[in-house]
Amino acid sequence: MSLRKVLSALREKKEFVIAGHVNPESDSIGSGLALALALREMGKKAEVVSRDPLPKQLSFLPHEGVLFQRETLSDPVDTMVVVDCGDLQRTGLFNGGRAAVQTLINIDHHVTNPGFGDINWIEPSATA
């Protein structure tokens, strides 16, 4: 579970789809938006997708043009980063499978996370 591998992939890859869990709260949305904005600053293409809408109490976050609501991921994805989500199916974006994701990066703080990504960074001592 290596931060070094995550950073290497973030530097190497060019296009990212970032997702959290269904019924997102501040941990999930905040982590996803922060990562997407940082990747954009690096000149990467990055967007956050969520099956569920942005909660009203989080509408103050910089989400316009960054966060998109989708039922599923139907197009192939070069690199997907899943944040604050202990199980890939909990994103709500897959119909029982993994879809066409070339590289899956799993960043989480839940001790129960099984390490479902190709690259995993699970930090149980982190708050988000």
MOPAC internal coordinates of N, CA, C and O (Angstrom, degrees):
PM7 1SCF
backbone

  N    0.0000 0     0.00 0     0.00 0    0    0    0
  C    1.4536 1     0.00 0     0.00 0    1    0    0
  C    1.5151 1   107.15 1     0.00 0    2    1    0
  O    1.2310 1   121.25 1   -89.21 1    3    2    1
  N    1.2834 1   115.22 1    90.79 1    3    2    1
  C    1.4393 1   119.31 1  -165.11 1    5    3    2
  C    1.5236 1   114.50 1  -116.59 1    6    5    3
  O    1.2310 1   120.96 1   -58.55 1    7    6    5
  N    1.3107 1   115.76 1   121.45 1    7    6    5
  C    1.4578 1   121.31 1   172.37 1    9    7    6
  C    1.5212 1   109.52 1   -62.11 1   10    9    7
  O    1.2310 1   120.34 1   142.01 1   11   10    9
  N    1.3164 1   116.95 1   -37.99 1   11   10    9
  C    1.4661 1   121.47 1  -179.62 1   13   11   10
  C    1.5351 1   111.30 1   -58.29 1   14   13   11
  O    1.2310 1   120.17 1   137.05 1   15   14   13
  N    1.3232 1   117.28 1   -42.95 1   15   14   13
  C    1.4705 1   121.30 1   179.35 1   17   15   14
  C    1.5258 1   111.22 1   -67.62 1   18   17   15
  O    1.2310 1   120.34 1   141.66 1   19   18   17
  N    1.3256 1   116.95 1   -38.34 1   19   18   17
  C    1.4619 1   120.72 1   177.75 1   21   19   18
  C    1.5197 1   109.58 1   -62.95 1   22   21   19
  O    1.2310 1   120.22 1   131.30 1   23   22   21
  N    1.3291 1   117.19 1   -48.70 1   23   22   21
  C    1.4654 1   120.98 1  -179.50 1   25   23   22
  C    1.5207 1   111.52 1   -61.33 1   26   25   23
  O    1.2310 1   120.44 1   140.27 1   27   26   25
  N    1.3037 1   116.76 1   -39.73 1   27   26   25
  C    1.4647 1   120.80 1   178.38 1   29   27   26
  C    1.5268 1   110.82 1   -61.62 1   30   29   27
  O    1.2310 1   120.50 1   135.02 1   31   30   29
  N    1.3246 1   116.65 1   -44.98 1   31   30   29
  C    1.4663 1   120.57 1   179.58 1   33   31   30
  C    1.5194 1   111.15 1   -66.00 1   34   33   31
  O    1.2310 1   119.92 1   140.78 1   35   34   33
  N    1.3311 1   117.76 1   -39.22 1   35   34   33
  C    1.4563 1   120.85 1   179.65 1   37   35   34
  C    1.5242 1   111.04 1   -64.65 1   38   37   35
  O    1.2310 1   120.54 1   144.99 1   39   38   37
  N    1.3195 1   116.57 1   -35.01 1   39   38   37
  C    1.4720 1   120.43 1   177.40 1   41   39   38
  C    1.5242 1   111.42 1   -73.24 1   42   41   39
  O    1.2310 1   120.48 1   140.88 1   43   42   41
  N    1.3340 1   116.69 1   -39.12 1   43   42   41
  C    1.4643 1   122.34 1  -173.42 1   45   43   42
  C    1.5258 1   113.46 1   -76.61 1   46   45   43
  O    1.2310 1   120.14 1   135.77 1   47   46   45
  N    1.3079 1   117.33 1   -44.23 1   47   46   45
  C    1.4622 1   122.00 1  -174.80 1   49   47   46
  C    1.5202 1   111.17 1   -76.18 1   50   49   47
  O    1.2310 1   120.71 1   -20.88 1   51   50   49
  N    1.3391 1   116.26 1   159.12 1   51   50   49
  C    1.4697 1   121.35 1  -174.95 1   53   51   50
  C    1.5275 1   114.28 1  -112.00 1   54   53   51
  O    1.2310 1   119.99 1   148.45 1   55   54   53
  N    1.3580 1   117.62 1   -31.55 1   55   54   53
  C    1.4608 1   121.43 1  -175.73 1   57   55   54
  C    1.5252 1   110.35 1  -126.02 1   58   57   55
  O    1.2310 1   121.18 1   -46.48 1   59   58   57
  N    1.3301 1   115.36 1   133.52 1   59   58   57
  C    1.4569 1   120.67 1  -174.54 1   61   59   58
  C    1.5242 1   111.93 1  -133.32 1   62   61   59
  O    1.2310 1   121.57 1   -40.76 1   63   62   61
  N    1.3175 1   114.60 1   139.24 1   63   62   61
  C    1.4560 1   122.71 1   166.72 1   65   63   62
  C    1.5189 1   104.95 1  -114.65 1   66   65   63
  O    1.2310 1   120.70 1   -52.29 1   67   66   65
  N    1.3240 1   116.27 1   127.71 1   67   66   65
  C    1.4605 1   122.04 1  -177.13 1   69   67   66
  C    1.5227 1   108.34 1  -115.23 1   70   69   67
  O    1.2310 1   120.48 1   -45.57 1   71   70   69
  N    1.3167 1   116.70 1   134.43 1   71   70   69
  C    1.4636 1   120.77 1  -179.68 1   73   71   70
  C    1.5175 1   110.18 1  -139.91 1   74   73   71
  O    1.2310 1   121.45 1   -26.67 1   75   74   73
  N    1.3104 1   114.84 1   153.33 1   75   74   73
  C    1.4601 1   122.43 1   172.64 1   77   75   74
  C    1.5097 1   107.89 1  -119.40 1   78   77   75
  O    1.2310 1   120.72 1    30.11 1   79   78   77
  N    1.3185 1   116.23 1  -149.89 1   79   78   77
  C    1.4661 1   120.33 1  -177.57 1   81   79   78
  C    1.5236 1   112.07 1   -96.85 1   82   81   79
  O    1.2310 1   121.33 1   -13.48 1   83   82   81
  N    1.3329 1   115.06 1   166.52 1   83   82   81
  C    1.4639 1   121.20 1   175.46 1   85   83   82
  C    1.5207 1   108.83 1   -61.43 1   86   85   83
  O    1.2310 1   121.01 1   -21.24 1   87   86   85
  N    1.3390 1   115.68 1   158.76 1   87   86   85
  C    1.4615 1   120.76 1  -177.44 1   89   87   86
  C    1.5304 1   110.84 1    48.04 1   90   89   87
  O    1.2310 1   120.40 1  -120.19 1   91   90   89
  N    1.3242 1   116.85 1    59.81 1   91   90   89
  C    1.4614 1   120.37 1  -172.61 1   93   91   90
  C    1.5188 1   112.75 1   -65.96 1   94   93   91
  O    1.2310 1   121.46 1   -32.52 1   95   94   93
  N    1.3271 1   114.81 1   147.48 1   95   94   93
  C    1.4484 1   121.69 1   172.18 1   97   95   94
  C    1.5141 1   108.00 1  -122.12 1   98   97   95
  O    1.2310 1   120.25 1    11.83 1   99   98   97
  N    1.3043 1   117.13 1  -168.17 1   99   98   97
  C    1.4635 1   120.51 1  -171.15 1  101   99   98
  C    1.5249 1   113.65 1   -62.25 1  102  101   99
  O    1.2310 1   119.07 1   143.37 1  103  102  101
  N    1.3379 1   119.38 1   -36.63 1  103  102  101
  C    1.4741 1   121.19 1   177.76 1  105  103  102
  C    1.5237 1   110.64 1   -57.61 1  106  105  103
  O    1.2310 1   121.25 1   128.38 1  107  106  105
  N    1.2987 1   115.21 1   -51.62 1  107  106  105
  C    1.4559 1   121.82 1  -175.27 1  109  107  106
  C    1.5265 1   112.06 1   -68.04 1  110  109  107
  O    1.2310 1   120.05 1   126.97 1  111  110  109
  N    1.3168 1   117.50 1   -53.03 1  111  110  109
  C    1.4620 1   121.91 1  -178.07 1  113  111  110
  C    1.5300 1   110.53 1   -66.86 1  114  113  111
  O    1.2310 1   120.22 1   135.01 1  115  114  113
  N    1.3179 1   117.19 1   -44.99 1  115  114  113
  C    1.4632 1   120.54 1  -178.84 1  117  115  114
  C    1.5205 1   112.40 1   -61.94 1  118  117  115
  O    1.2310 1   120.50 1   136.73 1  119  118  117
  N    1.3277 1   116.65 1   -43.27 1  119  118  117
  C    1.4611 1   120.65 1   178.95 1  121  119  118
  C    1.5239 1   111.03 1   -64.46 1  122  121  119
  O    1.2310 1   120.58 1   135.53 1  123  122  121
  N    1.3212 1   116.49 1   -44.47 1  123  122  121
  C    1.4593 1   120.74 1  -179.41 1  125  123  122
  C    1.5159 1   112.76 1   -64.12 1  126  125  123
  O    1.2310 1   120.24 1   133.53 1  127  126  125
  N    1.3298 1   117.15 1   -46.47 1  127  126  125
  C    1.4569 1   120.76 1  -179.66 1  129  127  126
  C    1.5275 1   111.29 1   -65.17 1  130  129  127
  O    1.2310 1   120.24 1   137.48 1  131  130  129
  N    1.3255 1   117.15 1   -42.52 1  131  130  129
  C    1.4657 1   120.41 1   179.59 1  133  131  130
  C    1.5282 1   110.59 1   -60.68 1  134  133  131
  O    1.2310 1   120.41 1   136.28 1  135  134  133
  N    1.3294 1   116.82 1   -43.72 1  135  134  133
  C    1.4660 1   120.21 1   179.43 1  137  135  134
  C    1.5205 1   110.81 1   -65.47 1  138  137  135
  O    1.2310 1   120.03 1   135.62 1  139  138  137
  N    1.3237 1   117.55 1   -44.38 1  139  138  137
  C    1.4655 1   120.54 1  -179.52 1  141  139  138
  C    1.5275 1   111.17 1   -61.49 1  142  141  139
  O    1.2310 1   120.28 1   136.11 1  143  142  141
  N    1.3176 1   117.06 1   -43.89 1  143  142  141
  C    1.4621 1   120.25 1  -179.55 1  145  143  142
  C    1.5293 1   111.21 1   -66.61 1  146  145  143
  O    1.2310 1   120.04 1   141.81 1  147  146  145
  N    1.3233 1   117.54 1   -38.19 1  147  146  145
  C    1.4722 1   120.62 1   176.91 1  149  147  146
  C    1.5216 1   110.96 1   -64.96 1  150  149  147
  O    1.2310 1   120.34 1   137.22 1  151  150  149
  N    1.3305 1   116.95 1   -42.78 1  151  150  149
  C    1.4665 1   120.45 1   178.52 1  153  151  150
  C    1.5265 1   111.13 1   -63.98 1  154  153  151
  O    1.2310 1   120.14 1   141.13 1  155  154  153
  N    1.3122 1   117.33 1   -38.87 1  155  154  153
  C    1.4680 1   120.64 1   177.49 1  157  155  154
  C    1.5279 1   110.71 1   -63.74 1  158  157  155
  O    1.2310 1   120.60 1   141.90 1  159  158  157
  N    1.3196 1   116.45 1   -38.10 1  159  158  157
  C    1.4670 1   120.16 1   176.45 1  161  159  158
  C    1.5275 1   111.27 1   -62.14 1  162  161  159
  O    1.2310 1   120.55 1   152.19 1  163  162  161
  N    1.3199 1   116.56 1   -27.81 1  163  162  161
  C    1.4669 1   122.05 1   178.05 1  165  163  162
  C    1.5312 1   111.80 1   -83.60 1  166  165  163
  O    1.2310 1   120.41 1  -178.19 1  167  166  165
  N    1.3365 1   116.83 1     1.81 1  167  166  165
  C    1.4555 1   120.98 1   179.88 1  169  167  166
  C    1.5179 1   114.16 1    86.71 1  170  169  167
  O    1.2310 1   120.32 1  -166.16 1  171  170  169
  N    1.3292 1   117.00 1    13.84 1  171  170  169
  C    1.4635 1   121.87 1  -179.94 1  173  171  170
  C    1.5232 1   110.22 1   -91.74 1  174  173  171
  O    1.2310 1   121.24 1   -19.04 1  175  174  173
  N    1.3214 1   115.24 1   160.96 1  175  174  173
  C    1.4627 1   121.61 1   172.08 1  177  175  174
  C    1.5283 1   106.35 1   -93.01 1  178  177  175
  O    1.2310 1   120.38 1   -56.98 1  179  178  177
  N    1.3255 1   116.88 1   123.02 1  179  178  177
  C    1.4653 1   120.33 1  -177.34 1  181  179  178
  C    1.5150 1   110.10 1  -147.43 1  182  181  179
  O    1.2310 1   121.30 1   -41.70 1  183  182  181
  N    1.3316 1   115.12 1   138.30 1  183  182  181
  C    1.4547 1   121.27 1   175.17 1  185  183  182
  C    1.5192 1   108.63 1  -142.97 1  186  185  183
  O    1.2310 1   121.59 1   -27.11 1  187  186  185
  N    1.3223 1   114.57 1   152.89 1  187  186  185
  C    1.4576 1   121.63 1   176.01 1  189  187  186
  C    1.5198 1   107.45 1  -103.35 1  190  189  187
  O    1.2310 1   120.31 1   -47.74 1  191  190  189
  N    1.3239 1   117.02 1   132.26 1  191  190  189
  C    1.4558 1   120.91 1   176.68 1  193  191  190
  C    1.5269 1   109.22 1  -119.01 1  194  193  191
  O    1.2310 1   121.50 1   -35.48 1  195  194  193
  N    1.3101 1   114.74 1   144.52 1  195  194  193
  C    1.4541 1   121.15 1   179.51 1  197  195  194
  C    1.5120 1   108.62 1  -143.06 1  198  197  195
  O    1.2310 1   120.79 1   -42.68 1  199  198  197
  N    1.3084 1   116.10 1   137.32 1  199  198  197
  C    1.4584 1   119.13 1   176.05 1  201  199  198
  C    1.5228 1   110.28 1   -68.55 1  202  201  199
  O    1.2310 1   121.00 1   145.43 1  203  202  201
  N    1.3248 1   115.70 1   -34.57 1  203  202  201
  C    1.4589 1   121.02 1  -176.52 1  205  203  202
  C    1.5277 1   110.60 1  -103.15 1  206  205  203
  O    1.2310 1   120.37 1   -23.65 1  207  206  205
  N    1.3213 1   116.91 1   156.35 1  207  206  205
  C    1.4707 1   119.67 1  -178.70 1  209  207  206
  C    1.5287 1   112.65 1   -69.09 1  210  209  207
  O    1.2310 1   121.54 1   -18.31 1  211  210  209
  N    1.3192 1   114.67 1   161.69 1  211  210  209
  C    1.4570 1   121.60 1   174.70 1  213  211  210
  C    1.5242 1   108.63 1   -65.45 1  214  213  211
  O    1.2310 1   119.92 1   -52.71 1  215  214  213
  N    1.3340 1   117.76 1   127.29 1  215  214  213
  C    1.4713 1   118.87 1   176.88 1  217  215  214
  C    1.5309 1   110.69 1   -60.73 1  218  217  215
  O    1.2310 1   120.42 1   -39.02 1  219  218  217
  N    1.3254 1   116.81 1   140.98 1  219  218  217
  C    1.4673 1   121.75 1  -177.16 1  221  219  218
  C    1.5227 1   112.42 1   -53.38 1  222  221  219
  O    1.2310 1   120.01 1   139.98 1  223  222  221
  N    1.3271 1   117.59 1   -40.02 1  223  222  221
  C    1.4564 1   120.72 1  -176.81 1  225  223  222
  C    1.5303 1   112.58 1   -67.62 1  226  225  223
  O    1.2310 1   119.80 1   169.44 1  227  226  225
  N    1.3437 1   117.99 1   -10.56 1  227  226  225
  C    1.4614 1   121.78 1   178.25 1  229  227  226
  C    1.5228 1   112.48 1  -107.84 1  230  229  227
  O    1.2310 1   120.29 1  -171.09 1  231  230  229
  N    1.3181 1   117.06 1     8.91 1  231  230  229
  C    1.4683 1   120.47 1  -175.95 1  233  231  230
  C    1.5251 1   112.72 1   -66.75 1  234  233  231
  O    1.2310 1   119.63 1   165.89 1  235  234  233
  N    1.3218 1   118.30 1   -14.11 1  235  234  233
  C    1.4619 1   121.20 1   177.57 1  237  235  234
  C    1.5346 1   112.30 1   -74.20 1  238  237  235
  O    1.2310 1   120.07 1   163.50 1  239  238  237
  N    1.3211 1   117.47 1   -16.50 1  239  238  237
  C    1.4690 1   120.86 1  -179.61 1  241  239  238
  C    1.5299 1   110.47 1   -68.60 1  242  241  239
  O    1.2310 1   119.86 1   -29.30 1  243  242  241
  N    1.3323 1   117.88 1   150.70 1  243  242  241
  C    1.4693 1   121.18 1  -179.95 1  245  243  242
  C    1.5248 1   111.20 1   -73.17 1  246  245  243
  O    1.2310 1   120.96 1   -92.53 1  247  246  245
  N    1.3289 1   115.78 1    87.47 1  247  246  245
  C    1.4670 1   120.29 1  -173.05 1  249  247  246
  C    1.5224 1   113.83 1  -115.54 1  250  249  247
  O    1.2310 1   119.67 1   164.73 1  251  250  249
  N    1.3361 1   118.24 1   -15.27 1  251  250  249
  C    1.4677 1   121.22 1  -177.47 1  253  251  250
  C    1.5316 1   110.39 1   -60.53 1  254  253  251
  O    1.2310 1   120.79 1   -54.26 1  255  254  253
  N    1.3292 1   116.09 1   125.74 1  255  254  253
  C    1.4549 1   120.99 1   179.28 1  257  255  254
  C    1.5189 1   114.52 1    75.96 1  258  257  255
  O    1.2310 1   120.72 1  -176.49 1  259  258  257
  N    1.3276 1   116.22 1     3.51 1  259  258  257
  C    1.4699 1   121.31 1  -179.68 1  261  259  258
  C    1.5234 1   110.11 1  -118.83 1  262  261  259
  O    1.2310 1   120.20 1   139.38 1  263  262  261
  N    1.3257 1   117.22 1   -40.62 1  263  262  261
  C    1.4654 1   123.15 1  -176.60 1  265  263  262
  C    1.5262 1   109.57 1  -103.33 1  266  265  263
  O    1.2310 1   121.37 1   -50.62 1  267  266  265
  N    1.3402 1   114.99 1   129.38 1  267  266  265
  C    1.4607 1   120.87 1  -179.14 1  269  267  266
  C    1.5202 1   109.48 1  -130.11 1  270  269  267
  O    1.2310 1   120.62 1   -44.47 1  271  270  269
  N    1.3185 1   116.42 1   135.53 1  271  270  269
  C    1.4572 1   121.37 1   177.64 1  273  271  270
  C    1.5195 1   108.72 1   -89.36 1  274  273  271
  O    1.2310 1   120.52 1   -52.33 1  275  274  273
  N    1.3350 1   116.62 1   127.67 1  275  274  273
  C    1.4639 1   122.44 1   179.02 1  277  275  274
  C    1.5209 1   109.62 1  -140.62 1  278  277  275
  O    1.2310 1   121.45 1   -32.52 1  279  278  277
  N    1.3116 1   114.83 1   147.48 1  279  278  277
  C    1.4691 1   120.57 1   177.54 1  281  279  278
  C    1.5234 1   111.39 1   -75.92 1  282  281  279
  O    1.2310 1   120.70 1   138.22 1  283  282  281
  N    1.3280 1   116.26 1   -41.78 1  283  282  281
  C    1.4673 1   121.69 1  -179.54 1  285  283  282
  C    1.5263 1   108.88 1  -147.11 1  286  285  283
  O    1.2310 1   121.29 1    -9.77 1  287  286  285
  N    1.3129 1   115.14 1   170.23 1  287  286  285
  C    1.4608 1   121.55 1   170.31 1  289  287  286
  C    1.5159 1   106.31 1  -100.82 1  290  289  287
  O    1.2310 1   120.67 1   -71.57 1  291  290  289
  N    1.3130 1   116.32 1   108.43 1  291  290  289
  C    1.4560 1   119.08 1  -176.87 1  293  291  290
  C    1.5212 1   112.40 1  -101.06 1  294  293  291
  O    1.2310 1   120.03 1   151.08 1  295  294  293
  N    1.3251 1   117.55 1   -28.92 1  295  294  293
  C    1.4586 1   120.96 1   179.78 1  297  295  294
  C    1.5259 1   110.01 1   -86.92 1  298  297  295
  O    1.2310 1   120.15 1   -29.47 1  299  298  297
  N    1.3136 1   117.31 1   150.53 1  299  298  297
  C    1.4749 1   119.81 1   175.20 1  301  299  298
  C    1.5322 1   110.59 1   -59.42 1  302  301  299
  O    1.2310 1   120.77 1   -34.60 1  303  302  301
  N    1.3076 1   116.13 1   145.40 1  303  302  301
  C    1.4581 1   122.63 1  -177.73 1  305  303  302
  C    1.5248 1   108.46 1  -121.41 1  306  305  303
  O    1.2310 1   120.70 1   -50.36 1  307  306  305
  N    1.3345 1   116.28 1   129.64 1  307  306  305
  C    1.4633 1   120.36 1   177.41 1  309  307  306
  C    1.5262 1   109.91 1   -66.41 1  310  309  307
  O    1.2310 1   120.78 1   120.16 1  311  310  309
  N    1.3261 1   116.11 1   -59.84 1  311  310  309
  C    1.4578 1   120.51 1  -178.58 1  313  311  310
  C    1.5185 1   109.41 1  -134.16 1  314  313  311
  O    1.2310 1   120.72 1   -54.16 1  315  314  313
  N    1.3092 1   116.23 1   125.84 1  315  314  313
  C    1.4548 1   121.92 1   175.75 1  317  315  314
  C    1.5096 1   108.61 1  -115.29 1  318  317  315
  O    1.2310 1   121.12 1   -46.81 1  319  318  317
  N    1.3324 1   115.46 1   133.19 1  319  318  317
  C    1.4551 1   121.49 1   175.63 1  321  319  318
  C    1.5208 1   106.79 1  -114.59 1  322  321  319
  O    1.2310 1   120.65 1   -56.64 1  323  322  321
  N    1.3146 1   116.36 1   123.36 1  323  322  321
  C    1.4612 1   121.87 1   177.44 1  325  323  322
  C    1.5245 1   106.94 1  -106.52 1  326  325  323
  O    1.2310 1   121.01 1   -56.13 1  327  326  325
  N    1.3450 1   115.68 1   123.87 1  327  326  325
  C    1.4581 1   121.27 1  -177.86 1  329  327  326
  C    1.5207 1   110.69 1  -116.56 1  330  329  327
  O    1.2310 1   121.02 1   -33.85 1  331  330  329
  N    1.3340 1   115.65 1   146.15 1  331  330  329
  C    1.4631 1   122.19 1   174.59 1  333  331  330
  C    1.5228 1   113.15 1    52.45 1  334  333  331
  O    1.2310 1   120.47 1  -137.23 1  335  334  333
  N    1.3034 1   116.70 1    42.77 1  335  334  333
  C    1.4615 1   120.59 1  -175.41 1  337  335  334
  C    1.5275 1   108.89 1  -144.62 1  338  337  335
  O    1.2310 1   120.23 1   -63.20 1  339  338  337
  N    1.3146 1   117.17 1   116.80 1  339  338  337
  C    1.4513 1   121.75 1  -174.84 1  341  339  338
  C    1.5163 1   115.62 1   -80.14 1  342  341  339
  O    1.2310 1   120.11 1   176.81 1  343  342  341
  N    1.3355 1   117.39 1    -3.19 1  343  342  341
  C    1.4594 1   120.77 1  -177.03 1  345  343  342
  C    1.5265 1   108.04 1  -154.72 1  346  345  343
  O    1.2310 1   119.96 1   -48.43 1  347  346  345
  N    1.3112 1   117.67 1   131.57 1  347  346  345
  C    1.4625 1   121.65 1  -177.12 1  349  347  346
  C    1.5251 1   111.85 1   -57.27 1  350  349  347
  O    1.2310 1   119.81 1   140.30 1  351  350  349
  N    1.3152 1   117.96 1   -39.70 1  351  350  349
  C    1.4656 1   120.24 1  -178.72 1  353  351  350
  C    1.5278 1   111.96 1   -65.92 1  354  353  351
  O    1.2310 1   120.18 1   157.86 1  355  354  353
  N    1.3370 1   117.26 1   -22.14 1  355  354  353
  C    1.4661 1   120.82 1   179.94 1  357  355  354
  C    1.5268 1   112.22 1   -70.38 1  358  357  355
  O    1.2310 1   119.68 1   169.72 1  359  358  357
  N    1.3275 1   118.22 1   -10.28 1  359  358  357
  C    1.4669 1   119.47 1   173.24 1  361  359  358
  C    1.5233 1   110.23 1   -67.33 1  362  361  359
  O    1.2310 1   120.59 1   154.48 1  363  362  361
  N    1.3293 1   116.47 1   -25.52 1  363  362  361
  C    1.4550 1   121.38 1  -178.34 1  365  363  362
  C    1.5179 1   113.50 1    75.41 1  366  365  363
  O    1.2310 1   120.09 1  -173.70 1  367  366  365
  N    1.3263 1   117.44 1     6.30 1  367  366  365
  C    1.4633 1   121.54 1  -175.29 1  369  367  366
  C    1.5164 1   113.62 1   -97.97 1  370  369  367
  O    1.2310 1   120.04 1   176.72 1  371  370  369
  N    1.3174 1   117.54 1    -3.28 1  371  370  369
  C    1.4595 1   121.14 1  -176.73 1  373  371  370
  C    1.5216 1   109.38 1  -122.58 1  374  373  371
  O    1.2310 1   120.80 1   -36.37 1  375  374  373
  N    1.2817 1   116.07 1   143.63 1  375  374  373
  C    1.4636 1   121.15 1   177.20 1  377  375  374
  C    1.5164 1   109.74 1   -95.83 1  378  377  375
  O    1.2310 1   120.49 1  -114.12 1  379  378  377
  N    1.3155 1   116.68 1    65.88 1  379  378  377
  C    1.4531 1   121.36 1   176.18 1  381  379  378
  C    1.5104 1   115.15 1    84.87 1  382  381  379
  O    1.2310 1   119.28 1   174.75 1  383  382  381
  N    1.3262 1   118.98 1    -5.25 1  383  382  381
  C    1.4616 1   121.38 1   179.78 1  385  383  382
  C    1.5100 1   111.03 1  -131.02 1  386  385  383
  O    1.2310 1   121.44 1    10.11 1  387  386  385
  N    1.3135 1   114.85 1  -169.89 1  387  386  385
  C    1.4613 1   120.20 1  -177.42 1  389  387  386
  C    1.5200 1   111.93 1   -99.42 1  390  389  387
  O    1.2310 1   118.92 1   168.45 1  391  390  389
  N    1.2767 1   119.66 1   -11.55 1  391  390  389
  C    1.4716 1   123.76 1  -176.91 1  393  391  390
  C    1.5206 1   110.27 1    63.38 1  394  393  391
  O    1.2310 1   120.82 1    11.02 1  395  394  393
  N    1.2957 1   116.03 1  -168.98 1  395  394  393
  C    1.4633 1   121.62 1  -175.20 1  397  395  394
  C    1.5256 1   110.08 1   -91.80 1  398  397  395
  O    1.2310 1   120.82 1  -101.60 1  399  398  397
  N    1.3113 1   116.04 1    78.40 1  399  398  397
  C    1.4587 1   122.29 1   177.40 1  401  399  398
  C    1.5206 1   107.21 1  -112.54 1  402  401  399
  O    1.2310 1   120.70 1   -60.89 1  403  402  401
  N    1.3451 1   116.27 1   119.11 1  403  402  401
  C    1.4560 1   119.34 1  -178.50 1  405  403  402
  C    1.5270 1   111.63 1   -70.04 1  406  405  403
  O    1.2310 1   120.20 1   130.10 1  407  406  405
  N    1.3405 1   117.22 1   -49.90 1  407  406  405
  C    1.4615 1   121.54 1   179.20 1  409  407  406
  C    1.5161 1   108.58 1  -129.62 1  410  409  407
  O    1.2310 1   120.68 1   -53.99 1  411  410  409
  N    1.3303 1   116.30 1   126.01 1  411  410  409
  C    1.4612 1   122.18 1   179.69 1  413  411  410
  C    1.5244 1   108.98 1  -111.86 1  414  413  411
  O    1.2310 1   121.20 1   -60.25 1  415  414  413
  N    1.3378 1   115.31 1   119.75 1  415  414  413
  C    1.4647 1   121.78 1   178.15 1  417  415  414
  C    1.5241 1   107.60 1  -108.59 1  418  417  415
  O    1.2310 1   121.07 1   -50.55 1  419  418  417
  N    1.3132 1   115.56 1   129.45 1  419  418  417
  C    1.4601 1   123.50 1  -177.01 1  421  419  418
  C    1.5272 1   108.21 1  -114.50 1  422  421  419
  O    1.2310 1   120.58 1   -66.64 1  423  422  421
  N    1.3504 1   116.49 1   113.36 1  423  422  421
  C    1.4670 1   121.87 1   177.30 1  425  423  422
  C    1.5176 1   107.07 1  -118.95 1  426  425  423
  O    1.2310 1   120.58 1   -59.08 1  427  426  425
  N    1.3293 1   116.50 1   120.92 1  427  426  425
  C    1.4606 1   119.13 1  -172.92 1  429  427  426
  C    1.5214 1   110.93 1  -154.83 1  430  429  427
  O    1.2310 1   121.35 1   -12.25 1  431  430  429
  N    1.3324 1   115.02 1   167.75 1  431  430  429
  C    1.4657 1   121.46 1   176.17 1  433  431  430
  C    1.5299 1   112.39 1  -124.66 1  434  433  431
  O    1.2310 1   119.81 1  -174.94 1  435  434  433
  N    1.3027 1   117.97 1     5.06 1  435  434  433
  C    1.4648 1   120.86 1   179.39 1  437  435  434
  C    1.5262 1   110.77 1   -83.87 1  438  437  435
  O    1.2310 1   120.46 1   -56.00 1  439  438  437
  N    1.2957 1   116.72 1   124.00 1  439  438  437
  C    1.4698 1   121.91 1  -178.01 1  441  439  438
  C    1.5260 1   111.95 1   -61.84 1  442  441  439
  O    1.2310 1   120.08 1   156.90 1  443  442  441
  N    1.3272 1   117.45 1   -23.10 1  443  442  441
  C    1.4635 1   121.76 1  -178.74 1  445  443  442
  C    1.5308 1   113.17 1   -83.32 1  446  445  443
  O    1.2310 1   119.96 1   176.22 1  447  446  445
  N    1.3297 1   117.68 1    -3.78 1  447  446  445
  C    1.4633 1   120.52 1  -179.11 1  449  447  446
  C    1.5237 1   109.70 1   -62.32 1  450  449  447
  O    1.2310 1   119.82 1   -54.46 1  451  450  449
  N    1.3433 1   117.96 1   125.54 1  451  450  449
  C    1.4650 1   121.01 1  -176.28 1  453  451  450
  C    1.5325 1   114.30 1   -81.57 1  454  453  451
  O    1.2310 1   119.74 1   179.59 1  455  454  453
  N    1.3291 1   118.10 1    -0.41 1  455  454  453
  C    1.4641 1   120.16 1  -178.40 1  457  455  454
  C    1.5144 1   111.20 1    76.80 1  458  457  455
  O    1.2310 1   120.14 1  -125.05 1  459  458  457
  N    1.3306 1   117.33 1    54.95 1  459  458  457
  C    1.4618 1   122.39 1  -173.67 1  461  459  458
  C    1.5263 1   114.40 1   -79.30 1  462  461  459
  O    1.2310 1   119.57 1   173.75 1  463  462  461
  N    1.3209 1   118.43 1    -6.25 1  463  462  461
  C    1.4595 1   120.48 1  -177.42 1  465  463  462
  C    1.5124 1   113.85 1   -86.54 1  466  465  463
  O    1.2310 1   121.36 1   -10.37 1  467  466  465
  N    1.3260 1   114.99 1   169.63 1  467  466  465
  C    1.4637 1   119.78 1   169.53 1  469  467  466
  C    1.5209 1   108.38 1   -71.57 1  470  469  467
  O    1.2310 1   121.33 1   146.87 1  471  470  469
  N    1.3266 1   115.05 1   -33.13 1  471  470  469
  C    1.4625 1   123.06 1   174.96 1  473  471  470
  C    1.5255 1   106.15 1  -127.62 1  474  473  471
  O    1.2310 1   120.30 1   -48.66 1  475  474  473
  N    1.3200 1   117.03 1   131.34 1  475  474  473
  C    1.4700 1   121.26 1  -176.55 1  477  475  474
  C    1.5148 1   111.01 1  -127.93 1  478  477  475
  O    1.2310 1   121.00 1   -44.23 1  479  478  477
  N    1.3275 1   115.69 1   135.77 1  479  478  477
  C    1.4525 1   122.05 1   169.86 1  481  479  478
  C    1.5187 1   106.56 1  -132.27 1  482  481  479
  O    1.2310 1   120.99 1   -77.50 1  483  482  481
  N    1.3030 1   115.71 1   102.50 1  483  482  481
  C    1.4591 1   122.06 1  -177.47 1  485  483  482
  C    1.5223 1   106.78 1  -116.42 1  486  485  483
  O    1.2310 1   121.26 1   -61.62 1  487  486  485
  N    1.3284 1   115.19 1   118.38 1  487  486  485
  C    1.4526 1   122.86 1  -174.57 1  489  487  486
  C    1.5277 1   109.28 1  -123.83 1  490  489  487
  O    1.2310 1   120.25 1   -93.85 1  491  490  489
  N    1.3555 1   117.12 1    86.15 1  491  490  489
  C    1.4692 1   120.12 1  -175.68 1  493  491  490
  C    1.5213 1   114.61 1   -60.15 1  494  493  491
  O    1.2310 1   119.30 1   158.30 1  495  494  493
  N    1.3276 1   118.94 1   -21.70 1  495  494  493
  C    1.4685 1   120.39 1  -179.73 1  497  495  494
  C    1.5242 1   112.02 1   -81.60 1  498  497  495
  O    1.2310 1   119.67 1   170.87 1  499  498  497
  N    1.3340 1   118.23 1    -9.13 1  499  498  497
  C    1.4671 1   121.30 1   179.59 1  501  499  498
  C    1.5293 1   109.71 1   -79.04 1  502  501  499
  O    1.2310 1   120.74 1   -29.96 1  503  502  501
  N    1.3181 1   116.19 1   150.04 1  503  502  501
  C    1.4641 1   119.42 1   178.90 1  505  503  502
  C    1.5124 1   112.30 1   -82.75 1  506  505  503
  O    1.2310 1   119.95 1   157.54 1  507  506  505
  N    1.3047 1   117.70 1   -22.46 1  507  506  505
  C    1.4691 1   120.92 1   178.23 1  509  507  506
  C    1.5216 1   109.42 1  -153.58 1  510  509  507
  O    1.2310 1   120.10 1   180.00 1  511  510  509

